[in-house]
């Protein structure tokens, strides 16, 4: 480990930054050498420094990434757990926690942040205090993003807060994406879901029921419905409806078919039913949408 490769930043936030919805409070990366005191009180303000035996409580969120070494993490809502290289830890405000490297030290990267955006993610259960650990593996791109955040904090150019907060947004999206996909790692499950989506796309002009899709996959209807929603975030029926909506937009913008022909092609019972469906999805009627496309 390169003990000189340390960079620790604590940032000022103004009223315009707060209006953006997400602000970065601190960022940095540092090497913790073997058999050293952690954390170093000389490098962090008192509000951030802590004794790993006692832990601490922050007033912000932090996303900590361990790129080398190993150690432990524990919080009020998460029992003590081993942390290894490639682990990302999400720290919550007002939540007691502690973590530290083992005797061999580690290399850590972090970014602290707060704002309405992250609070909305927590309220809608995209992330939870009970599951703050994410195994994303060693990733040079992730390391580069942390370093890019620090680089922008050093320059402090106008708009840098908005830029680095968007990098945080990307990091949060990355861990959410990986976590959702890792929860369904069995290749046969993923293959079934992909087969189902292919069947529904192929049968768009001659749709079949969700139960028939399950039968073609040789799985139970209840298993298929629950597994499909867990993987895609929507039910099979909602997925089919979305396909019909996207196909309707294509036909309205790229063909000369009239509204009734499109409704018939997509197997709606009446023009009125199709119009109501499309208006609810798009916010305007099929005829209004076509007129806008021709402008």
C-alpha positions as CSV (number, residue, x, y, z in Angstrom):
1,X,0.0,0.0,0.0
2,X,1.1,3.5,-0.8
3,X,0.9,5.4,2.5
4,X,1.4,8.7,0.7
5,X,-1.7,8.2,-1.4
6,X,-4.1,10.0,0.9
7,X,-6.5,12.9,0.2
8,X,-9.2,14.0,2.6
9,X,-11.7,16.8,1.9
10,X,-14.4,18.5,3.9
11,X,-16.7,20.8,1.9
12,X,-18.7,24.0,2.3
13,X,-22.3,23.9,1.1
14,X,-24.3,27.0,0.1
15,X,-28.0,27.6,-0.3
16,X,-27.9,27.0,-4.1
17,X,-26.1,23.7,-3.6
18,X,-29.0,22.6,-1.3
19,X,-31.6,23.4,-3.9
20,X,-30.0,20.8,-6.2
21,X,-31.4,18.0,-4.0
22,X,-28.1,16.3,-3.1
23,X,-25.0,17.8,-1.7
24,X,-21.6,16.3,-0.9
25,X,-20.1,17.0,2.6
26,X,-16.9,15.1,2.5
27,X,-14.8,12.9,0.2
28,X,-11.5,11.3,0.3
29,X,-9.3,8.2,0.1
30,X,-6.5,7.0,2.3
31,X,-4.3,4.1,3.0
32,X,-4.3,2.6,6.5
33,X,-0.9,0.9,6.9
34,X,-0.5,-2.3,8.9
35,X,-0.6,-2.1,12.7
36,X,-1.5,1.6,12.6
37,X,-4.0,3.5,14.7
38,X,-7.4,3.9,13.1
39,X,-8.7,6.4,12.4
40,X,-5.9,9.0,12.7
41,X,-7.2,11.9,14.8
42,X,-4.8,14.3,13.0
43,X,-6.6,13.8,9.7
44,X,-10.3,14.2,10.6
45,X,-12.3,16.8,12.5
46,X,-13.7,15.7,15.9
47,X,-17.2,15.3,14.5
48,X,-15.9,12.6,12.1
49,X,-13.2,10.9,14.1
50,X,-14.1,8.0,16.4
51,X,-12.9,5.1,18.5
52,X,-13.7,1.9,16.7
53,X,-14.4,0.3,20.1
54,X,-17.1,2.9,20.9
55,X,-18.3,3.7,17.4
56,X,-20.0,6.9,16.3
57,X,-23.1,8.5,15.0
58,X,-23.0,10.8,11.9
59,X,-25.5,13.5,10.7
60,X,-25.1,12.5,7.1
61,X,-24.9,9.5,4.7
62,X,-21.6,8.1,3.7
63,X,-20.6,5.6,1.0
64,X,-17.4,3.8,2.0
65,X,-15.6,1.6,-0.5
66,X,-12.8,-0.8,0.6
67,X,-10.5,-1.5,-2.4
68,X,-7.7,-3.3,-0.5
69,X,-7.4,-5.2,2.8
70,X,-10.1,-6.4,5.1
71,X,-11.7,-5.6,8.5
72,X,-15.1,-5.5,10.1
73,X,-18.4,-3.4,10.2
74,X,-21.1,-3.2,12.7
75,X,-24.1,-0.9,13.2
76,X,-27.2,-0.6,15.3
77,X,-29.3,-2.4,12.7
78,X,-26.6,-4.8,11.3
79,X,-24.7,-7.3,13.3
80,X,-20.9,-7.4,13.1
81,X,-19.8,-8.6,9.7
82,X,-16.5,-9.3,8.0
83,X,-15.5,-6.7,5.4
84,X,-13.2,-7.5,2.5
85,X,-11.8,-5.7,-0.5
86,X,-14.6,-5.0,-3.0
87,X,-17.1,-4.2,-0.2
88,X,-19.1,-1.0,-0.2
89,X,-20.7,0.2,3.1
90,X,-23.6,2.7,3.3
91,X,-23.6,4.6,6.5
92,X,-26.9,6.2,7.7
93,X,-27.3,9.4,9.7
94,X,-28.4,9.1,13.3
95,X,-27.4,5.4,13.2
96,X,-24.7,4.1,15.5
97,X,-21.9,2.2,13.6
98,X,-18.3,1.2,13.8
99,X,-15.8,-0.3,11.4
100,X,-12.0,-0.7,11.2
101,X,-9.4,-2.6,9.2
102,X,-7.6,-5.7,10.7
103,X,-3.9,-5.5,11.6
104,X,-2.9,-5.6,8.0
105,X,-4.6,-2.3,7.2
106,X,-6.8,-1.4,4.2
107,X,-7.4,1.2,1.5
108,X,-10.6,3.1,1.8
109,X,-12.5,5.6,-0.3
110,X,-15.5,7.5,0.9
111,X,-18.0,10.2,0.1
112,X,-20.5,11.9,2.5
113,X,-23.7,13.4,1.3
114,X,-27.2,14.5,2.3
115,X,-30.4,15.9,0.7
116,X,-33.9,15.2,-0.4
117,X,-32.9,12.7,-3.1
118,X,-31.3,10.2,-0.8
119,X,-34.2,10.7,1.7
120,X,-36.6,9.8,-1.0
121,X,-34.6,6.6,-1.8
122,X,-34.7,5.6,1.8
123,X,-38.4,6.4,2.2
124,X,-39.2,4.2,-0.9
125,X,-37.0,1.4,0.5
126,X,-34.4,1.3,-2.2
127,X,-31.8,1.1,0.6
128,X,-32.2,0.1,4.3
129,X,-30.2,0.3,7.5
130,X,-30.7,-3.5,7.9
131,X,-28.7,-4.1,4.6
132,X,-25.9,-1.6,4.4
133,X,-23.3,-3.9,2.9
134,X,-22.8,-4.4,-0.8
135,X,-20.3,-6.8,-2.4
136,X,-19.5,-5.1,-5.7
137,X,-16.0,-6.5,-6.2
138,X,-12.8,-4.7,-7.1
139,X,-13.7,-2.2,-9.7
140,X,-11.3,0.3,-11.2
141,X,-14.1,2.5,-12.6
142,X,-15.6,2.9,-9.1
143,X,-12.1,3.8,-7.7
144,X,-11.7,6.3,-10.5
145,X,-15.1,7.9,-9.7
146,X,-14.1,8.4,-6.0
147,X,-10.8,10.0,-7.1
148,X,-12.7,12.2,-9.6
149,X,-14.9,13.5,-6.8
150,X,-11.8,14.5,-4.8
151,X,-10.2,16.1,-7.9
152,X,-13.2,18.4,-8.4
153,X,-13.3,19.3,-4.7
154,X,-9.7,20.5,-4.9
155,X,-10.4,22.7,-7.9
156,X,-13.7,24.1,-6.4
157,X,-14.9,25.4,-9.7
158,X,-18.4,26.8,-10.1
159,X,-20.9,24.0,-10.2
160,X,-18.6,21.4,-8.8
161,X,-21.1,20.4,-6.1
162,X,-23.7,19.6,-8.7
163,X,-21.3,17.6,-10.7
164,X,-19.9,15.5,-7.9
165,X,-23.4,14.9,-6.5
166,X,-24.3,13.4,-9.8
167,X,-21.3,11.1,-9.5
168,X,-22.7,10.0,-6.1
169,X,-26.0,9.4,-7.8
170,X,-24.2,7.1,-10.3
171,X,-22.5,5.2,-7.4
172,X,-25.8,4.6,-5.6
173,X,-27.4,3.4,-8.9
174,X,-24.4,1.1,-9.4
175,X,-24.8,-0.6,-6.1
176,X,-28.5,-0.9,-6.4
177,X,-28.2,-2.4,-9.9
178,X,-25.6,-4.9,-8.7
179,X,-27.5,-5.8,-5.6
180,X,-30.7,-6.5,-7.5
181,X,-28.9,-8.6,-10.1
182,X,-26.8,-10.5,-7.5
183,X,-30.0,-11.5,-5.7
184,X,-30.9,-13.6,-8.7
185,X,-27.6,-15.2,-9.6
186,X,-28.9,-18.6,-10.6
187,X,-28.5,-18.8,-14.4
188,X,-31.5,-20.9,-14.9
189,X,-33.8,-18.3,-13.3
190,X,-32.3,-15.5,-15.4
191,X,-32.7,-17.6,-18.5
192,X,-36.4,-18.2,-17.7
193,X,-37.0,-14.5,-17.3
194,X,-35.2,-13.7,-20.6
195,X,-37.2,-16.4,-22.3
196,X,-40.4,-15.0,-21.0
197,X,-39.6,-11.5,-22.2
198,X,-38.7,-12.9,-25.6
199,X,-42.0,-14.8,-25.8
200,X,-44.0,-11.7,-24.8
201,X,-42.2,-9.5,-27.4
202,X,-42.7,-12.1,-30.1
203,X,-46.4,-12.5,-29.3
204,X,-47.1,-8.8,-29.1
205,X,-49.2,-8.8,-32.2
206,X,-50.9,-12.0,-31.1
207,X,-50.7,-11.8,-27.3
208,X,-51.0,-14.7,-24.9
209,X,-51.9,-14.7,-21.3
210,X,-49.4,-14.7,-18.4
211,X,-50.5,-18.2,-17.5
212,X,-49.7,-19.4,-21.0
213,X,-46.3,-17.9,-20.8
214,X,-45.7,-19.8,-17.6
215,X,-46.8,-23.0,-19.3
216,X,-44.4,-22.5,-22.2
217,X,-41.6,-22.1,-19.6
218,X,-42.8,-25.3,-17.7
219,X,-43.0,-23.4,-14.4
220,X,-45.9,-22.6,-12.1
221,X,-47.9,-19.5,-12.6
222,X,-47.3,-18.2,-9.1
223,X,-43.6,-18.8,-9.2
224,X,-43.3,-17.1,-12.6
225,X,-45.3,-14.1,-11.6
226,X,-43.4,-13.5,-8.3
227,X,-40.0,-14.2,-9.8
228,X,-40.6,-12.0,-12.9
229,X,-41.6,-9.1,-10.7
230,X,-38.6,-9.6,-8.3
231,X,-36.2,-9.5,-11.3
232,X,-37.8,-6.8,-13.5
233,X,-39.6,-4.6,-10.9
234,X,-43.0,-5.1,-12.7
235,X,-45.5,-7.9,-13.0
236,X,-45.6,-9.9,-16.2
237,X,-49.0,-8.2,-17.1
238,X,-47.5,-4.8,-16.5
239,X,-44.6,-5.7,-18.7
240,X,-47.0,-6.8,-21.5
241,X,-48.9,-3.6,-21.2
242,X,-45.7,-1.6,-21.4
243,X,-44.8,-3.4,-24.6
244,X,-48.2,-2.6,-26.1
245,X,-47.8,1.0,-25.2
246,X,-44.3,1.2,-26.8
247,X,-45.6,-0.5,-29.9
248,X,-48.5,1.9,-30.1
249,X,-46.1,4.8,-30.1
250,X,-44.1,3.2,-32.9
251,X,-47.3,2.7,-35.0
252,X,-48.5,6.2,-34.4
253,X,-45.3,7.9,-35.3
254,X,-43.9,5.6,-38.0
255,X,-47.0,4.4,-40.0
256,X,-50.1,5.8,-41.7
257,X,-52.4,3.3,-39.9
258,X,-55.4,5.0,-38.5
259,X,-56.3,4.9,-34.8
260,X,-58.9,2.1,-35.2
261,X,-56.4,-0.1,-37.2
262,X,-53.8,0.4,-34.4
263,X,-56.3,-0.5,-31.7
264,X,-57.2,-3.6,-33.6
265,X,-53.6,-4.6,-34.3
266,X,-52.8,-4.3,-30.6
267,X,-55.9,-6.4,-29.7
268,X,-57.9,-3.7,-27.8
269,X,-61.6,-4.4,-27.7
270,X,-62.6,-0.9,-28.7
271,X,-61.0,2.3,-30.0
272,X,-62.2,4.0,-26.7
273,X,-60.4,1.4,-24.6
274,X,-57.2,1.9,-26.6
275,X,-57.5,5.7,-26.4
276,X,-58.0,5.6,-22.6
277,X,-55.0,3.2,-22.2
278,X,-52.7,5.4,-24.3
279,X,-53.8,8.7,-22.7
280,X,-53.2,7.3,-19.3
281,X,-49.6,6.2,-20.2
282,X,-48.6,9.2,-22.4
283,X,-50.6,12.1,-21.0
284,X,-52.2,12.8,-24.3
285,X,-54.6,11.0,-26.7
286,X,-53.3,8.9,-29.7
287,X,-54.4,11.6,-32.1
288,X,-52.6,14.3,-30.2
289,X,-49.5,12.2,-30.0
290,X,-49.5,11.6,-33.8
291,X,-50.1,15.3,-34.5
292,X,-47.1,16.2,-32.3
293,X,-44.9,13.7,-34.1
294,X,-45.8,15.2,-37.5
295,X,-44.9,18.7,-36.5
